C-alpha cells in the first residue's frame, strides 16, 4: 500500500515538475525571422524583424522612435511589409515625404493603443461588448476589435479589416499584435 502511494506521489511530482518547467523551455515568439525578447522595447524588437522594415522606417520618418521606446505600456497593431504593399501604389512613398510627416504620424499612432492589451484582455473586451469592442487609439480615433472563426480582427473607421496573425509579442513596454493590413484613420 505504501509503495503504491509513493509511486503515485512520484508520478504526480514528475507531472507537476514537467508542467512547471515547460514554460521555462518555451522560446520567445519569432517575428520576421527574429526572436522577440520581452526584455527589449517595441522599437528594439521591431527593428530586428525582417517583416517590419517598412514600419520601422515609417516610425523613424515620423519621429516616433523615442515615444515607442518610452515607458508605455503600449499595445501596437503592427502591420507587416506585405500589409504596406497592399496600399495603393505610391502611398508609402508619399507618406514618407517630409511634408507629409503629420499624416504619417496620424496613420502610425492610429495603430497604437495606450495600455497593455494582450489577447486575453482583447477577447474579454470583445465578449463583454457582445462581439465587438471599441478602443481609443493614441491618434484619438477608435478601432473596433472583433473575433471571427477564432481570430481577432481589427476594423478601422473606414471599414478596413486587419487580422491579427501573431498575438501577444510581449515587449518591455507593452505588447505587439502583428496585423496583415494597414489601418487608416
Secondary structure, 3 states (H helix, E strand, C coil): CHHHHHHHHHHHHHHHHHHHHHHHHCCCCEECCEECCCCCCHHHHHHHCHHHHHHHHHHHHHCCHHHHCCCCCEEEEEECHHHHHCCCCCHHHHHCCHHHHHHHHHHHHCCEEECCCCHHHHHHHHHHCCCEEEEEECCCCEEEEEEECCEEEEECCCCCEEEEEEEEEEECCEEEEEECCCCCC
